[in-house]
Amino acid sequence: MEILDKLEERIHNLLRRVQSLEEENRGLKRELEQERENKEYVTQKLDDLLQKIDEADIT
């Protein structure tokens, strides 16, 4: 039953690969969320600075 053993090994390998990819995906999602938060923070800081410039009475 060598063919069944090979099939079983291949299935186990595929399941490990799926698990690995799922872990990587979770990590990438966390990283993406952090980048979105950073972008939001920077955007807000820029908006605040632009508001200060607009409010400044520069003549």
C-alpha positions as CSV (number, residue, x, y, z in Angstrom):
1,M,0.0,0.0,0.0
2,E,2.9,2.3,-0.8
3,I,0.6,4.6,-2.8
4,L,-1.7,5.1,0.2
5,D,1.3,5.9,2.4
6,K,2.4,8.5,-0.2
7,L,-1.1,9.9,-0.4
8,E,-1.3,10.2,3.4
9,E,2.1,11.9,3.6
10,R,1.1,14.3,0.8
11,I,-2.2,15.1,2.7
12,H,-0.3,15.7,5.9
13,N,2.2,18.0,4.1
14,L,-0.7,20.0,2.5
15,L,-2.4,20.3,5.9
16,R,0.8,21.6,7.5
17,R,1.2,24.1,4.6
18,V,-2.4,25.3,5.0
19,Q,-1.7,25.8,8.7
20,S,1.5,27.7,8.0
21,L,-0.3,29.9,5.5
22,E,-3.1,30.6,7.9
23,E,-0.6,31.7,10.5
24,E,1.2,33.9,8.0
25,N,-2.1,35.4,7.0
26,R,-3.0,36.3,10.6
27,G,0.4,38.0,11.0
28,L,-0.1,39.9,7.8
29,K,-3.5,41.0,8.8
30,R,-2.1,42.3,12.1
31,E,0.7,44.1,10.3
32,L,-1.9,45.7,7.9
33,E,-4.0,46.9,10.7
34,Q,-1.0,48.5,12.4
35,E,-0.1,50.2,9.1
36,R,-3.6,51.5,8.8
37,E,-3.5,52.9,12.3
38,N,-0.2,54.5,11.6
39,K,-1.6,56.1,8.4
40,E,-4.6,57.4,10.3
41,Y,-2.3,58.9,13.0
42,V,-0.1,60.6,10.4
43,T,-3.1,61.9,8.5
44,Q,-4.6,63.4,11.6
45,K,-1.2,65.0,12.5
46,L,-0.9,66.5,9.0
47,D,-4.5,67.8,9.2
48,D,-3.8,69.4,12.6
49,L,-0.6,71.0,11.2
50,L,-2.5,72.3,8.1
51,Q,-5.2,73.7,10.4
52,K,-2.6,75.5,12.5
53,I,-1.1,77.0,9.3
54,D,-4.6,78.1,8.1
55,E,-5.3,79.7,11.5
56,A,-1.9,81.5,11.7
57,D,-2.1,85.2,10.9
58,I,0.9,85.5,8.7
59,T,1.2,88.7,6.9
